Amino acid sequence: MNTRYRITRNADGNHPEQNISIDEYKSYFGTQPDFEYAQQYSFRSAETTMTIPGDFFLWHVGEATIPFRYFEGDLYVAVSHEIIFQKMLEIVEHFDAQYIEG
């Protein structure tokens, strides 16, 4: 089961000046060799392919691709394994941010 988390500096939504910009994320993830930026994320099931437009930082770990989605100053990720949770904590620490479930 996945738990969705939001990485943010503006948890209450009342301080938009604290938002993390897409350029800040691009700068950080550009230094991470196992991440790539994409303007869409596609995944396949047995019968179909679904493509979601947006700003994604795709983490390639082993055979898996884990999407971190940027939206309005926050970064979202679905955590299904401890290794994803640990990567999320690294990102939170780098940006002096916090994570919120939901």
C-alpha positions as CSV (number, residue, x, y, z in Angstrom):
1,M,0.0,0.0,0.0
2,N,1.3,3.5,-0.9
3,T,1.2,6.5,1.4
4,R,1.4,9.9,-0.3
5,Y,3.6,12.6,1.1
6,R,4.0,16.2,0.3
7,I,7.4,17.9,0.7
8,T,6.9,21.6,1.5
9,R,8.2,24.7,3.3
10,N,4.6,26.1,3.3
11,A,2.6,23.6,5.2
12,D,-0.3,25.9,6.2
13,G,-0.4,27.5,2.7
14,N,-0.2,31.0,4.2
15,H,3.4,31.8,3.2
16,P,3.7,31.4,-0.6
17,E,7.1,33.2,-0.5
18,Q,8.4,30.0,1.2
19,N,7.5,27.8,-1.7
20,I,10.3,25.8,-3.3
21,S,10.5,26.9,-7.0
22,I,10.7,24.5,-9.9
23,D,14.1,26.0,-10.7
24,E,15.4,25.1,-7.2
25,Y,14.3,21.5,-7.7
26,K,15.8,21.4,-11.2
27,S,19.1,22.7,-9.8
28,Y,19.1,20.1,-7.0
29,F,18.0,17.1,-9.0
30,G,20.3,18.0,-11.9
31,T,23.2,17.1,-9.6
32,Q,21.6,13.7,-8.8
33,P,22.8,11.1,-11.3
34,D,19.8,8.8,-10.7
35,F,17.2,11.4,-11.3
36,E,15.8,12.9,-14.5
37,Y,13.4,15.7,-15.2
38,A,10.3,15.0,-17.4
39,Q,7.3,17.0,-18.4
40,Q,5.1,13.9,-18.2
41,Y,5.1,10.5,-16.6
42,S,3.9,7.4,-18.3
43,F,3.2,4.0,-16.9
44,R,1.8,0.8,-18.3
45,S,-0.6,-1.8,-17.1
46,A,-1.4,-5.1,-18.8
47,E,-3.7,-3.5,-21.3
48,T,-3.0,0.3,-21.4
49,T,-0.5,3.1,-21.1
50,M,-1.4,6.1,-19.0
51,T,0.4,9.4,-19.4
52,I,0.2,12.3,-16.9
53,P,1.4,15.8,-17.9
54,G,3.2,17.8,-15.3
55,D,6.7,18.4,-13.8
56,F,8.2,15.2,-12.7
57,F,11.6,14.2,-11.2
58,L,11.9,10.6,-12.0
59,W,14.1,8.5,-9.6
60,H,15.6,5.5,-11.3
61,V,16.4,2.9,-8.7
62,G,17.2,-0.6,-9.9
63,E,14.4,-1.6,-12.4
64,A,11.9,0.8,-10.8
65,T,11.1,4.4,-11.7
66,I,9.7,6.5,-8.8
67,P,8.0,9.7,-9.8
68,F,8.3,12.8,-7.6
69,R,5.7,15.3,-8.9
70,Y,6.2,19.1,-8.5
71,F,2.9,21.1,-8.1
72,E,2.6,24.7,-6.9
73,G,5.8,24.8,-4.8
74,D,5.5,21.3,-3.3
75,L,6.8,17.9,-4.3
76,Y,4.6,14.8,-4.0
77,V,5.6,11.2,-3.8
78,A,3.8,7.9,-3.1
79,V,5.9,5.8,-0.7
80,S,5.5,2.1,-1.0
81,H,8.9,1.0,0.3
82,E,11.4,2.1,3.0
83,I,14.0,3.1,0.4
84,I,11.6,5.6,-1.1
85,F,10.9,7.0,2.4
86,Q,14.6,7.4,3.0
87,K,15.2,9.2,-0.3
88,M,12.3,11.5,0.6
89,L,13.9,12.3,3.9
90,E,17.2,13.2,2.1
91,I,15.3,15.7,-0.1
92,V,13.4,17.1,2.9
93,E,16.7,17.7,4.7
94,H,18.3,19.3,1.7
95,F,15.5,21.8,1.3
96,D,15.1,22.5,5.0
97,A,11.5,21.5,4.4
98,Q,9.0,19.2,6.1
99,Y,6.9,16.3,4.9
100,I,3.2,15.8,5.4
101,E,1.2,12.7,4.9
102,G,-1.8,13.0,2.6
